[in-house]
Amino acid sequence: MKKTRKNLLVSTAALLSLSLALGAPEASRAAQKDVLPPFHSPLFFPVKEGSASRLPGATLLPENPVFDFQGIPGWIQGKKYKNQMGVTIPKYEVLVIKGSRVQNNTVTIPAGGIYFDSSPARGEVPMTGAADFFLGKKYYFVDYRPQILVRKNVEVDSKHWTAVGNHLYRLLSPPIPKVVPNPVLAWRTYDGVSIRPWAVTERWQDARQSWANQTPMTYLQGVIAKTEKGKVLYRTLSGTEIGAEWWATRKDFFGDATEGQTFKTPDGLVTIGKIRSSGKGGTISVTIHPKKGHVRHFVLRDTPSSALPESSALRQRMVAIDGPLAVVLWPKGSVHDRKARLWIYGGVREQKTNTAFGTLKGWSYFPIACPIAHHIGGMIYNSRPIKLSAGQSLPLLGRYAWLKLVSVQGQKVLFEVGSHNQWTPLITKIGNIDSVFGEGRAVHGILSTLDTTRLDLDPAVSITQKP
């Protein structure tokens, strides 16, 4: 017999969100020059010009969704994890349904219309002992391939979402000359995260210079070419994206390794060779012998730098991955006293963007980067449309959750979501089953993105047109 727990369901009608006021100084002739993102120098991540990987249904938002902040029964909500830098980060598992429609006693959900989101409370990078939870299981963050994306001559208008990397922009209000010089933009990531209102605030004359009252910013940058009613043309607008990530199911070792030491793991052997130190760090010879595959030799370079662990170029010198095994150096000075502080990970898997998550059929992975390019979320979404008839139950995400369509009467739908033999309360909606389950940054971002100007969201407000 199924268990039903009591919790609070909050409809969108009770929730109002704030628009993001994103200001910018006046444009200049020098702004017509091509620019790089004016981040603090040096840039930690590679820069690419052009388009990025696209997520099906990326621009869709849940329509009048029900918010259940307690989340799916048995899913992780606020579980605290302390990485080996001593930083504690709460973790959340979120389920979002969007773009659904009711027609002929059937509910249809487009590709990308259901997604699980592993949502940490702050950005994360490898070489810290970080871990996240996917479908209830802990995975250690081994490495990733982030980049800053720059689009040139890109238009942001009030009717569409414009994608730059895994970020979306939409104009809420154009500037008013000599009155309100700054356009107001909505900004969010594909999974919903919407950070501070100054994410895109500056118009820059040159990537290397700023006005006296401006300094290089860490977050996204845009150079405005011109503004018109209902749209803004950016000469350059930047975002971030992640091409691939490496996650491990095990942490087989963390500590100081010595020359000649061999570690036996379920996936094979790791042997530490010569350890040499110098005034600028040192080198560590490593041999990885997986049970399946060939023996490979690596020379890792300990490179103490304030740019670590963010710097992709430096990090690649300090990480060795061979099949299911990985060796990662400690980023704050690994070599000391002929020893090397390092991690050995097992069960390592490369997870490329828009590819199947593990062995799940019909579910693909899309990592999310914050404006700096730190990992802030991992989406697992339906890669094919879904249809559900009245009375039907559908397993989701390899049976980590179930969606049950209890009844359909015209446009009125009764449904519930379950996991671990427990279910949410029965939910009644009209026209769709769009819902958000859980907490975390992505959920708060979805709230902030839903436009407060839509007075029809509040049943206490009505507008009568004059004849």
N, C-alpha and C positions, 0 to 999 in steps of 0.2 A: 504494500500500500504506500502510495507516495506521501511524502511529508511536505507540508506547505508552511513557510515561515511568514511571520508578519513583518512587514517593512513599510517604508514610506515611499509612495509613488508620487512624484511631482510632475505635473503636466507643464508643458511649455507656457501655458497661459499664466502660470504663477511666477514665471522667471523672466526677468528683463536683463539684457546684457548691454554693456557699454561699447560704443564704437571706438576705434583706435584713431586718435588724432595724431597724424604723422606730419610734422612740420618740415619746412625747408626754407633756407635763405633764398635771396633773389639769384636768378641765373646770371651768367656772365658769358662774354665772348670766348673766354678761355675754356669754358665748359664744352665747347664744340670739339675739343681734342678728344681722341680716344683715351680712355682711362682704365686702369686696373681698379679693383675694389680698394678703397683707401683705408684698409685695415692697418693696425699697428705693424710696423716693419720689424723683422721679416715675416712674410706670410708663412703660416705653419702648413698650409695645405696647397696642393697644386691648383692652378687656375685653368679653366676650360671655357671656351666660347661656344655658344650654341645651345641646342636643346638637350633635354635629359630624358631618362626613362620615364614613361608615363604610366600612371596607375588607372585601371578601368574605373570609371565613376568618380574620378578624383574631385571634380567640381561639385558633385552632389552634396547637399546638406540634408540631415534628417528633417522631414517636414512635420512640424507640430509634434515633436517626439515626446514620448513619456520618458522621464528620467527616473531611474531606480538607482539611487546612490549607494545602496548596500551591495549592488552587484549580483552576479550569478551565484547561487548557493555553492559553497565550497571553493570558489575561486579566490585568488590572492588579492587582498585589499589592505594596503598599508603595511605589508610585511617588511620589517626593517632588516637591511643587510649592510654590514660594515665591511668595506673593502680593505685591502692591506695598506692603504694610505691613511687608515683611521677615519675615513669619511663614511657616515651612515646615511643610506639613501632608502627611503620607503619605496616599495614596489607595488604596482597595481596591474590587475588583469581586467581589461575592458572589453565589452562586446557592443558593437554598434550595428544597427540595421537602418538603412537609408535607401531611398529610391524605390521602395516597395509600392505596389499597386494592387487594388482589389478589382477583379473583373470576372463575372460569370462563376461566382462561388470559388474562385481560385485567387491565391496571392502569388504574384510574380515579383522576384527580386533580381535586379540586373547584376551582371558581373561587377564585382567590387562593392556590392550593396550590403554584404555582411562581412564584418572584419573583427577579428580578435586583435587587441593591441596590448603588447607588453610595454607598459608605460612607467618608467622610473620617474621619481619626483624631481630629478635634475639630470643634466647631461652627463654622459659617461664616455671614457676613452679606455683603450687597452693599456697594458703595462701598469695597472693599478690593483689587480686582483678583483676587478669588477665582475659581477654576475647578474644575470636577469632570469626571469621565470617565463617560460613559454609553455603554455598548456599544462601548467602545474609543475613542470620539471625545471630544475636549476641548470643553467648553462653558463659557463665561464667565458668572458669576453677576451678572445685571444688577439685578434687583429682586425683591421678594416681598411677600406680604400675610399676615403672621403675626398671631395673636391669642391672648390668654389666655382660656381657656374656664373658666367656673365652673358647676358643677352643685350644686344645693341638695337637701338631704335624700336623699342617695345612700347606698345600702347596699353595703358591701363584705363578702362572705362567703367561706367557705373552699372552696366548690364551683364558683364561677363567676368569670370575669374580668369586671370592671366597667370600662367605657370612659369616659374623660373626655378629650376632645380626641383626639389620637392616642396616648394613654397607656392602659395597662391595669393594674388593681390586683386583687390577690387576697389574702385573709387566710390567713396560714399558721398563726398562733397568736394566740388572743385574750389580752387582759391577765388577770392574776390579781391581784385586789385585795390591796393591802398586801404583795404579794410581787413580782410582775412587772407594774408598772402600764402597760407599753407594749405595744400590739399589734405583732405581727410581720407585715409585709406584703411580698408579692412585687410588684415594679413593673417594667414594661418598656414600650418603644415598640412600635408595630405591626411594625417590622422586626426587633425583638429587642434593641435597646440597653437595657441595664439599668445605671444609673449608681450613684452612691454610696449607702450605706445610710441616709443622712439626707435623702433626697429629699422625704419627707413626714414631718416629725418633730414639728411644734409644734401645740399647741392654743392658740388665741389668744382673748383676751377681746375684743379690738377690733382692727380693721385698722390703727389708728394707734398702738397701744400694745403693750407687751410686758411680761412680768415682768422683774425686775431682772437675771436671769441669761440673758435672751434678747435677741437683736437681730433685726431684719428679715433674712430670708434671701433668697437669690437664686433658690433652686429652689422646687419646688412646695410648696403649703401646704394643710393641711386643718384644719378645726375639727370636733372630735368632739362629737357630741351625747350619745351613750350607747353602751355596749358590752354585748353579750350573748354567750352561748356560741355560737361559730361565726360571729359577724357583728359588724360595727361600723357604726353609723349616723353618717355625716358630715353635719353641718349644711351645710357647704360643703366642696367638694373641687375643686381646680383642676387644669387640664392646659393644654396648648397645641396649636395646630394651624396649618396653612398652607393658605390657600384657593387661591392661585395663585403661580406663579413665572415669571420671565422669564429665559430663557437665550439666549446668543448664540454663534454658531459662529465669529465673528471679533472680534478686538480691532483695529480699524482705526487707532486713535490713542490715545496716552497722553502727556500732557505739557502744556506751557504754550501755550495758544492766544491769539492777538491779535485785536484788533478788525478786522473786514473779512476775516478769513482764511476761505477756503472749502476744505473737504475733499471730495475726490472718492472715493467708495467704490463697490464693485460694486452697492450697493443704491440709490445716489442721492447727493445733495449735502447737506452740512451747512455752514451759514454762521454765523460768529460775528458778532453785531452789537455794540451798545454794551456796554461793560464799565464799570460804575460801582462805586466803592468807598466805604465809610463806616466809621465806627468800629466798627460791629457786623457787618461783612462786606461785602456788596455785591450787585449784580445783574448777570446776564449775559443778553443777548438772543440767542436761538438760532432759526434758521430751518432746518427740515428739509424737504427736497424729495425724497421717495422716487420711484424710477422709476415705480412703480405707486401711485397715490393722489394726494392733494391736498397742497399746500404748507401747512405749519402753523408758527405762530410761538409761541415760548415765552419766558417771562421766568423764569429760574432764580434762586433767592435763596441766595447763599452765607451760611450761618448757622453759624459756628463754635460748637460746643457739645460738652461732654463726653458728651452723650447720643447723639452720632453715633458709628458709623453705625447703632446699634440703633433709634433713635427713628423709628417709622413716619411720624409727622406731619412731622417735620423733613425726613426723606428724600424725601418726596413733593414738597417744594419744590425739590429739587436734582436731580431725575431727569426727563428728557423722553424719552418713547417714542412713536414714530410708525411703525407698521408694523414693517419689518425694521431700523429704525435707532433708536439710543438715544444720548443724551448724559447722562453722569453726572458730577457735580462731585466734586472731591476733598474729603473730609469734614473735613480739618484746616486749613481756611482756604484756599479756592480762589483768591480774588482777591488779586493783589499786583502793583504796578507796571503797572497797566492790562493785565494778563494774567490768564488764568483757567486753572488747572490742572484738567484734565478727561479723561475717557475718551470715545471714540466707538466704539460697538459696532455690528457688522453681523450680518445673519442672525439677528436677534432673533425669538424665538418665545415667545408666552405659553403656559404649560403649566398648565392648570387641574387641580385635584385630581379624580381619578376620570374623566379623559378619556383618549382614545387618545394614546399617546406618539408624536408625529410622525405618520407615515403607517402605522405598524404596525397591522395588523388583529388584533383579539383580545388586544391587550396595552394596559393602561392604566397611568397614572402616579399615584403617591401620594407626595407629599413628606412628610418626617418632621421634626418640630420637637423639639428638646430641651426640658427643663423651663423654660429661660429663654425659648425661642422662636427660638433660632438653628437654622438648617438643619443637620441632622446625617445626612441620608440621603435618597435618592430611589429608591423602589421602582417597578419595572415588572413588573406581575403579569398572569397570565392572567385575562381577564375572563369566560371561559367554561370549563366543565369540559372535561377532556381524557381521551380513552381511547386506550390503546395496547395492541396485540396482540403476542404473541410473534413475534420476527423483524422487527418494524417499527421504523423509524427516524423520528423526528419532529423537524423543524426548530423551534427555539425562538428567540424574540426577533429575528425577521427574519433568521434563519440565523446569528446570532451564536453559537449553540450548537446542538448536536444531542443528543437523548436516544434511545438505542438499547436496546430491550428484547430481549436476546439469547435468553433462554429463560424459560419458566414451567413448573414442575413442581409441581402442587398449589399450596401457598403459598410455595414456594421460587422466588425470582426472581434471574436473572442479568442485570445491566444495566451500561451505561457511558455516560459523558457526554463529548462531544467538542467541539472548536473548533479552527480553523486547522489542519485535517487531523491533529490529534493527539487522543489519547483518554486518559481516566483509566484506571487499572487496572480490570479487571472486578470488579464489586462483587456480592456475594451477600447477599441479605437474605431474611427470612421475613415474609410478610404485607404488606409494603409496600416502597416504594423511598425512604422519607424520608431525606434527606441534606442536608448542609451543606458547601458548597465555598468555601474562601477563608478570609481572616482579617479583622481589623478589629473595630470596637466592637460591631457587631451580632452577630457570631459569638461573641465573648466574652460578650455579654449572653444569648444563647441558652443557653450553657453554664451561666451562673450561675442561670438561671431553672429549669432542669431540677432537680426536687426531689431533694435528697440523702436524703430519707426513704424513697425507693423502693429498698429493698434488693434487689429483684428485678433491678435494673440490673446488679448485680455477680454473675457466674456462680459466684463462690467463696462466695457467701452463700446459704443455703437456710433456709427456715422450715418446720418440720413441725408441723402442727396436732395437738394431743393428742386422743385419742379421747374 
